[in-house]
Amino acid sequence: MNQLAIKELLYKIADDQLILGHRNSEWTGVGPTLEEDIAFSSMAQDKVGQSLAFYKLLHNMGENDPDTVAFMRNAEQFHNCQLVELPSGEYDFSLIRHFLFDFAESARFRRLSESSVKDIADVANKLKGEIKYHTMHANIWIKKLGNATDESIERLQSALNYAFPYALGIFEKSPFETDLIENGVFVGEAQLQEEWLEEVQNVINQTQLILPTVTDEEIKYGGRIGKHTNHLQPLLTEMSEVFKIDPTAEW
Amino acid sequence: MYGGGNSFEHLDLDRSLENEDPQLLAEFEARIARGEKIEPSDWMPALYRKQLIRMIEQHAHSEIIGALPEGTWITRAPGFKRKMALMAKVQDEVGHAQLLYAAAETLGKPREKMIEDLINGKSKYSNIFNYPAYTWADSTVISWLVDAGAIVNQLANSKGSYGPYCRALDRICAEEAFHLKYGHHSVIHLSTGSAKQREMVQAALNRWWTPLMHFFGPPDKMSTHTEILTRWKVKMSTNDENRQQFLDMYVPKIWDLGLTIPDPNLKKNETTEKWEYTEPDWEEFKRVINGDGPCNKERLAVRRRAEERGAWVRKAIMKPVEKPVTPLA
């Protein structure tokens, strides 16, 4: 099996988790209620912890140690989808992003737990249990706010319209897609997107919201090959500000 | 995290207690003297209720405002270990606020009202959070020493008379013990690290020493008379007692790390077994507590902005307009 293909797969998962975890942590201390403040922090901790699990797998395959990989790369070396790097914005956008992303992640871990690569299957199997609570959380809030006041419905709809083309970018195909599918490593992005869309549509149907129609040209691809919005580099610069004072030091 | 130096209301004892039933008051005091806890539905003097609301509310505000100076370092924490630990640590502080607002609510004041009083400046929070955390090292000194100070104060208060507050404090102290370990561990790494790291942590300690001495509140000789609050087990130890305990426990640990405490007069008097130190500037303390500190405006502005940005969410969950879902077919 092509090791590059597996590494590419692991990098995009790990980078997604790290960047979204970082974004979710920005709500600490300023959430709309104390309970949501705490919930976003929990999800942030899970995500950063999950990214570490994948960076460790990469380290076992000969890549640099997790701290170096996470804190020393530039934006064009990151494989995350653009959705996760967008600024946290208001709670409506953060909630919609969490909903769209975590359903994709849940489907991804479910499928990866069947992977022919045992190390990946083991990690995915464990994380499947964690992500369940993230989708439960998203479900409750989307159904609540998507049916509550005119303002909450309008806000969520507008955030959904903005986020959806980016969310479809989660499923940007790897250059090694066929290889991964044929070797049973991963079911592939197209299949994943189909499963995701069904679940997302099912929740949206229970609200006053409408999934927007997006043309292929409007989908925000590029993140997986290091093409990012202008928001990623400032995030990375901030994240590594202290680490880079002395990357060889123990902090 | 929370320090002593609660701002208790001036007590006009003759008038504060004149409307209370003397028999009920005597029974109440006897229960406290026997070490019983007072529960929300029990009879209590109006003054007891008022002072407890004030104290628990200040404590809750301190947790939520205290999340801000350290919270700004979550996105900059160096390495996975610190990033994950700091996220969990600051999350705990927000969780403490939640617990404490709930404890204060049992006395009749709603959370929304308390937060409103915080934002409009009517109620106070711990003064120490009005100082900035300039560097990563500041955040580690806060996690270690401010939390250490808070534990001294909170352990004492957890032996108080009001049941819901004591139970909240028991849980809080258990979590703070982890914060202390995290903070100490981080400071150890800096103070035994590179020259740059040692310089960072020494500079942070220099900045935080005066706020730490202020943290326990003015000297007992300058403090409001609180005899009745002591008898009612609302106030469990004096500011000087807490400060002495903190110095006793942490000065040796700070010195062990090769750090210098920026007070040449700091030493333990072997005869009295008390620490002697330069009195911090109490005029500065007063200025800061009255709103004129380096970060008062910023802290309240951040909190106010968070409340404004989240208003639509709270409105939506409090007063949902139930709309039937339109059938698709």
Contacts between the chains, C-beta under 8 A, distances in Angstrom:
chain1	res1	chain2	res2	distance
A	22	B	75	6.3
A	25	B	74	5.0
A	25	B	75	6.5
A	25	B	87	5.3
A	26	B	74	7.9
A	26	B	75	6.4
A	28	B	67	6.5
A	28	B	71	4.8
A	28	B	74	5.9
A	28	B	87	6.9
A	28	B	90	5.2
A	28	B	91	6.5
A	28	B	94	6.9
A	29	B	64	7.1
A	29	B	67	3.8
A	29	B	68	5.3
A	29	B	71	4.2
A	29	B	90	6.7
A	29	B	94	6.4
A	29	B	302	7.8
A	29	B	306	7.5
A	30	B	71	8.0
A	30	B	302	6.7
A	30	B	305	7.6
A	30	B	306	4.0
A	30	B	309	7.6
A	31	B	94	7.8
A	31	B	306	7.2
A	31	B	310	6.7
A	32	B	306	7.7
A	32	B	309	6.9
A	32	B	310	2.7
A	32	B	311	7.9
A	32	B	313	3.8
A	32	B	314	6.5
A	33	B	310	6.5
A	33	B	313	6.7
A	33	B	314	6.2
A	33	B	317	7.8
A	34	B	64	7.4
A	34	B	94	5.9
A	34	B	95	7.9
A	34	B	97	5.9
A	34	B	98	4.4
A	34	B	101	7.3
A	35	B	98	6.9
A	36	B	310	7.9
A	36	B	313	7.3
A	37	B	91	7.9
A	37	B	94	5.0
A	38	B	91	5.9
A	38	B	94	5.6
A	38	B	95	5.6
A	38	B	98	6.9
A	41	B	87	5.9
A	41	B	88	7.8
A	41	B	90	7.3
A	41	B	91	3.8
A	41	B	94	7.1
A	42	B	91	7.0
A	44	B	87	5.7
A	45	B	84	6.0
A	45	B	87	5.1
A	45	B	88	5.9
A	45	B	91	7.3
A	48	B	80	7.0
A	48	B	83	6.1
A	48	B	84	5.6
A	48	B	87	7.1
A	49	B	84	6.2
A	52	B	80	5.2
A	52	B	84	7.8
A	66	B	80	5.8
A	67	B	79	4.6
A	67	B	80	6.0
A	70	B	80	6.7
A	71	B	78	7.3
A	71	B	79	6.8
A	90	B	309	6.2
A	91	B	309	7.0
A	91	B	310	6.4
A	91	B	313	5.6
A	144	B	316	7.2
A	144	B	317	6.2
A	144	B	320	7.3
A	145	B	313	7.0
A	145	B	316	5.3
A	145	B	317	7.7
A	147	B	320	7.1
A	147	B	322	7.2
A	147	B	323	5.8
A	147	B	325	7.3
A	148	B	316	3.7
A	148	B	317	6.9
A	148	B	320	4.3
A	148	B	321	6.5
A	149	B	312	7.4
A	149	B	315	6.3
A	149	B	316	4.8
A	149	B	319	7.4
A	149	B	320	7.1
A	149	B	321	5.5
A	150	B	321	7.4
A	151	B	312	5.2
A	151	B	315	7.5
A	151	B	316	7.2
A	152	B	312	6.2
A	152	B	313	7.3
A	152	B	315	7.9
A	152	B	316	3.9
A	153	B	323	8.0
A	155	B	312	6.6
A	205	B	325	7.7
A	205	B	328	7.3
A	206	B	325	6.5
A	207	B	325	7.3
A	208	B	323	6.0
A	208	B	325	7.1
A	235	B	75	7.9
A	238	B	75	5.4
A	238	B	76	5.9
A	239	B	75	6.2
A	239	B	76	6.7
A	241	B	76	4.8
A	242	B	73	7.9
A	242	B	76	5.2
A	242	B	77	6.9
A	242	B	78	4.1
A	242	B	136	4.4
A	243	B	78	4.0
A	243	B	79	6.1
A	245	B	78	7.8
A	245	B	196	6.4
A	246	B	194	5.5
A	246	B	196	6.1
A	246	B	197	7.1
A	249	B	193	5.4
A	249	B	194	5.1
A	249	B	196	7.8
A	249	B	197	6.0
A	250	B	189	5.5
A	250	B	193	6.3
A	251	B	78	4.0
A	251	B	79	5.4
A	251	B	82	5.8
A	251	B	136	7.7
A	251	B	186	7.5
A	251	B	189	6.0
A	251	B	190	7.6
A	251	B	193	7.8
A	251	B	197	7.8
